[in-house]
Amino acid sequence: MDNPNRRFLLDAARRLLTEPSTKALAGRLEPDGSPPRLTPHFLETTRMSRTRDRILTNLDELYGEAFSRAQTAGDQTQQATLDFTYRREQLYLEILLDIRDAVERR
């Protein structure tokens, strides 16, 4: 296996993602100590751990600290950049969270 071909790697990745693990323990470490494989069954049986509010609060804290530093330094350009990137990241996260919520309801 010194020089695996592309087809072999793609087939291995497909099997990893689509075939159920015989060792899966629904969200716990497997008997050999490795984390569970990210299979469709695992995604269906495991609830996401972070709430929408927690994620958006973390984003707010992260950008709030950076904005305060830029404000203290008097860097108007950095403040404008942080304001824009904060709003963009918030929009991206809200879209992803909406998708996650829709998948969980399915």
N, C-alpha and C positions, 0 to 999 in steps of 0.2 A: 504494500500500500504506500510505497514511496511516492508514486506519481498517480494519484487518483484522477480519473477523468471527470469531466463536468457532469455527465449524466449520472454517474455514481453519487456525486455529492448532492445533486438535485433530488434523486430518489431517496437518499438518506434523510434529507431535510423534510421531504413530503411525508415519509413514514413517521418521523419524529413528531410532526404536527398533527397528523391525521389518525394514526393508529393508537388505540387506547393503551395506556401503560398497564401492565399487569401488576405493578407494584404501587399504583396510585392509592393514596390514603386521603383524598379529598381535602387538600389544603394543608396537610402536615408534611413533615419530612418523611421521606420514604425509609424503609428499614435500613438501607445502606447509608443513610445520613445525607443523601443528596436531595436537593429541593425537587418538588413534584414537576413533572413535565407540563408545559403549557399546551394542553390538548383541548379540543372543543369540550370534552366532558368536564375537565377541570374548570374551564371558564363558565360552564353552565351551573356547576355546583358550588362555586366559590363566589361569595359576595365581595365586592370591592371594599377596601378597608377605610379609605378616606372619604369623608363627606364633602359635598360641594362647598359648604361654608368653610370647612377647614382648609381646603385647597385655595380658595379665593382669599382667605385671611392670610395664609402664608405668602401668597403673591403680593398682597397689600403691604405686609410687613417688610418683605424683601425690597420692594421698590421704595417704600416709605423711608427706610434707612438710607438708601442710596440718594434719594432726593434731598433728605435733610443734610447729608454731607455736601452735596452740590450747592445747596442753599447757603450753608455756612461758609463755603469757599467763595460764594458769590459768582458761581459759574452758570450764567444764564443759558449758554448753549447746552451744557450738560443737563440742566433742568428741563429744557424743552425736549431733548432727546429722551430722557427718562420718562417724561410725561407721555410722549408718543408711544414708546415701547411698552409702557405699562398698559395703556389702553389696548394696544394690539395684542399683547399676551393675554390680557383678560378676555378679549373676544375669542381668541383661539381656544383658551381653556374652557370657556362656556360652551363652545361648539363641541369640543371633545366630551365634556361632561354630559351634554344633551345626548350625544351618541351613546355614551356609557349607560345613561339612564334608560334609553330606549332598548338597548341590548339586554339589560337586566330585567326589564318588564316582559321581554319576549318569552 
